[in-house]
Amino acid sequence: MISARSLRSGEGPGSVHVWVSIVWIASVVNFGVGDTVMLMAEPRVEARCGQNVTMTCDVPIQDPDRIKLFKWIADNKTCEYGKDHADTKVVCESKSERLSMTVLNVMPGDQGNYLCKVHSETGVNTTQTVLTIPSCFDPSLFLVNERQAMCCFTGVYPRGSIHWFQRDVNLTDYAVRQPDEVDQEGRYGVCSTLPARSSDLSLPFNCSLWSPAKSSYLFHVVERYVPTERSVTGGTVCLRANLSVVLIMAAAAIKGSFQRLMMQ
């Protein structure tokens, strides 16, 4: 079209040169697009410990049969398009132009870069999703008696510490922190005891889990102390202890150390 108009305007040689130039540029653009396959994936995914997290990678290609290789790769985890994958840690799903990898029971060791790669007849490309776990913890174990108060958290990540309060008074400096224990998933067990002489037994105890990495408190537990009463009736000793235990899941080692400390 451009060359025809130019010829009628008396610009024959110039019009041919312009037309050739336009054709050459279009060929270069088409060649460049053909060498790169578009990939779409979330750049970052956050999860909590114990969750199942699904990461998807999409390749908008009209003919899936032209795909030679399409896979997720992360350390010892792999999902490949169109192939069965036997792994208790991940579940793979191939559907049309999408490859999904679901990481089961996410733990700190699962964090990192997950690469999605594609190789087709039209080109190659790679993108990634970064999986992170900002924080996690399990519910606490909290016990108060006339000698001391003790608070424990298990499954803590990243490493945290326990702060003690009674009303607006911070008693953390009087507390004794027990050595942290690390489980096989890289999570910490955190325990702290507060001697009764450092506190007012008539006031409730506030045990708070502090995360230095997030510069914030992750959880608070409040408990009161009520004196133990003993009475003897018909030769049977009745013990009524108002010791509240908040426990859903605690590591066996932490529970053992907890009991030993409370017997001291």
C-alpha positions in Angstrom: 0.0 0.0 0.0 2.8 2.4 0.9 4.8 1.6 -2.3 1.8 2.1 -4.5 1.0 5.6 -3.2 4.6 6.6 -3.4 4.9 5.5 -7.1 1.9 7.7 -8.0 3.6 10.6 -6.2 6.8 10.2 -8.4 8.9 8.8 -5.6 9.7 5.3 -7.1 13.2 4.6 -5.8 12.4 5.9 -2.3 9.2 4.0 -2.0 10.8 0.7 -2.8 13.4 1.3 -0.1 10.8 2.1 2.5 8.7 -0.9 1.7 11.7 -3.3 1.9 12.7 -1.7 5.3 9.2 -2.3 6.7 9.2 -5.9 5.7 12.6 -6.5 7.2 11.6 -5.0 10.6 8.5 -7.0 10.8 10.5 -10.2 10.2 12.8 -9.4 13.0 10.0 -8.8 15.4 8.2 -12.0 14.5 11.5 -13.9 14.9 12.1 -12.5 18.4 8.5 -13.3 19.7 8.9 -16.8 18.3 12.0 -17.4 20.4 10.3 -16.6 23.7 7.3 -18.4 25.2 5.2 -16.4 27.7 4.9 -17.9 31.2 2.6 -16.6 34.0 3.0 -17.4 37.7 2.6 -15.6 41.0 5.9 -14.0 41.9 5.4 -14.6 45.7 3.2 -16.9 47.8 3.0 -16.7 51.6 1.8 -19.6 53.8 1.5 -20.8 57.4 3.0 -23.9 58.8 0.8 -27.0 58.1 -1.1 -25.4 55.1 -1.3 -27.0 51.7 -0.1 -24.4 49.1 -0.7 -24.6 45.4 1.5 -22.8 42.8 0.4 -22.6 39.2 2.3 -21.8 36.0 0.4 -21.0 32.8 1.8 -21.1 29.3 -0.7 -19.5 26.8 0.0 -21.7 23.8 -2.7 -22.7 21.3 -1.4 -26.2 20.6 -0.3 -28.0 23.9 1.2 -30.8 21.7 4.0 -28.4 20.7 5.2 -28.3 24.3 8.4 -30.4 24.7 9.1 -29.7 28.4 7.0 -28.0 31.0 7.9 -28.5 34.7 8.2 -27.1 38.2 11.6 -27.5 40.0 12.5 -26.7 43.6 15.3 -28.5 45.4 14.1 -32.1 45.7 10.6 -31.4 44.4 9.6 -31.8 40.8 6.4 -31.7 38.8 6.4 -32.4 35.0 3.6 -31.7 32.6 1.8 -34.9 31.5 3.7 -37.2 33.8 2.7 -39.1 36.9 4.5 -38.1 40.0 4.7 -40.2 43.1 5.7 -38.0 46.1 4.1 -37.7 49.6 5.2 -34.1 49.8 3.8 -32.6 46.5 0.8 -33.2 44.3 1.1 -32.4 40.6 -1.7 -31.6 38.2 -1.6 -30.9 34.4 -4.5 -29.3 32.7 -4.5 -27.8 29.3 -2.0 -24.9 29.4 -1.5 -25.0 33.2 0.9 -27.0 35.5 0.1 -26.9 39.2 2.3 -28.0 42.1 0.7 -28.3 45.6 3.1 -28.5 48.5 1.5 -30.5 51.4 1.9 -29.6 55.0 4.2 -26.6 54.4 7.1 -26.2 56.8 10.1 -23.7 57.0 12.3 -26.1 55.0 9.9 -25.7 52.0 10.6 -22.0 51.7 12.6 -20.9 48.6 12.5 -20.4 44.9 10.2 -22.6 42.8 11.2 -22.5 39.1 8.8 -23.0 36.2 10.4 -23.9 32.9 8.9 -24.5 29.5 10.5 -25.6 26.2 8.3 -25.7 23.2 8.6 -25.7 19.4 8.3 -21.9 19.5 10.9 -21.2 22.2 12.0 -21.5 25.8 11.4 -19.5 29.0 11.7 -19.7 32.8 9.9 -17.9 35.7 9.7 -18.4 39.4 7.5 -18.2 42.5 9.1 -17.5 45.9 7.4 -19.4 48.8 7.8 -17.8 52.2 6.5 -18.5 55.7 6.3 -15.2 57.7 5.6 -16.9 61.0 4.0 -19.9 62.7 3.4 -21.4 66.1 1.3 -23.9 67.9 -1.0 -23.1 70.9 0.6 -22.7 74.3 1.0 -24.7 77.5 0.5 -22.4 80.5 0.5 -23.3 84.2 0.6 -21.3 87.4 1.2 -22.4 91.0 2.3 -20.8 94.2 5.9 -21.1 93.3 6.0 -20.0 89.7 4.3 -19.5 86.4 5.4 -21.3 83.3 4.5 -20.7 79.6 5.6 -22.7 76.5 5.0 -22.5 72.8 5.9 -25.1 70.3 6.2 -25.0 66.5 7.5 -21.5 66.6 9.1 -20.0 63.4 11.2 -18.0 63.2 12.7 -18.2 66.6 10.8 -16.1 69.2 10.8 -15.3 72.9 8.3 -15.0 75.7 7.5 -11.7 77.5 5.7 -11.6 80.8 3.3 -8.9 81.9 0.9 -8.1 84.8 -1.3 -5.3 83.8 1.1 -2.6 82.4 4.2 -3.9 84.2 6.8 -5.8 82.2 8.2 -8.7 84.3 10.3 -10.3 81.5 13.6 -9.4 83.1 12.7 -11.6 86.1 11.9 -14.6 84.0 14.2 -17.6 83.2 14.2 -18.8 79.6 14.7 -22.5 79.1 17.0 -23.6 76.2 15.2 -23.7 72.9 14.5 -27.1 71.3 14.4 -27.5 67.5 12.2 -30.1 65.8 13.0 -31.9 62.5 11.0 -29.3 60.6 13.1 -26.4 61.8 10.6 -25.0 64.3 11.4 -24.0 67.9 10.0 -24.9 71.2 10.1 -21.8 73.5 9.6 -22.0 77.3 9.9 -19.5 80.1 9.3 -19.5 83.9 8.5 -16.6 86.1 9.2 -17.0 89.9 6.2 -16.1 92.1 8.4 -13.8 94.2 8.8 -11.5 91.2 5.0 -11.1 90.7 1.7 -10.5 92.4 -0.3 -13.7 92.6 -3.5 -11.8 92.9 -3.1 -10.4 89.4 -3.5 -12.3 86.1 -0.4 -13.4 84.3 0.0 -12.4 80.6 2.4 -14.6 78.6 3.1 -13.1 75.1 5.0 -14.7 72.2 7.3 -12.1 70.7 8.8 -12.4 67.2 12.0 -10.4 66.7 11.8 -11.0 62.9 8.3 -9.3 62.7 8.9 -6.9 65.6 5.4 -7.8 66.9 3.6 -10.1 69.3 2.2 -13.3 67.7 0.0 -14.5 70.5 -1.1 -13.7 74.1 -2.3 -16.0 76.9 -3.7 -14.7 80.1 -4.2 -16.9 83.2 -4.9 -16.4 87.0 -3.6 -18.2 90.0 -6.1 -19.7 92.4 -4.7 -21.4 95.6 -5.0 -25.2 95.8 -7.4 -26.6 98.4 -7.0 -30.0 100.1 -9.8 -31.8 102.1 -10.1 -35.3 103.5 -13.5 -37.0 103.3 -14.1 -40.7 104.2 -10.4 -41.5 104.1 -10.2 -40.2 100.5 -8.0 -37.2 99.7 -9.7 -34.8 97.4 -7.5 -32.4 95.6 -9.0 -29.5 93.8 -6.3 -27.6 91.9 -7.3 -24.6 89.9 -4.5 -24.9 87.4 -5.6 -24.1 83.9 -3.7 -25.9 81.1 -4.1 -24.5 77.6 -2.7 -27.2 75.4 -3.6 -28.4 71.9 -0.3 -29.7 70.7 3.0 -29.7 72.6 6.2 -31.5 72.0 6.9 -34.4 74.3 10.3 -33.1 75.3 8.9 -29.7 76.3 6.1 -31.3 78.3 8.7 -33.4 80.1 10.9 -30.4 81.0 7.8 -28.5 82.0 6.8 -31.1 84.6 10.3 -31.4 86.0 10.6 -27.6 86.5 7.2 -27.4 88.2 8.3 -30.1 90.7 11.3 -28.1 91.8 
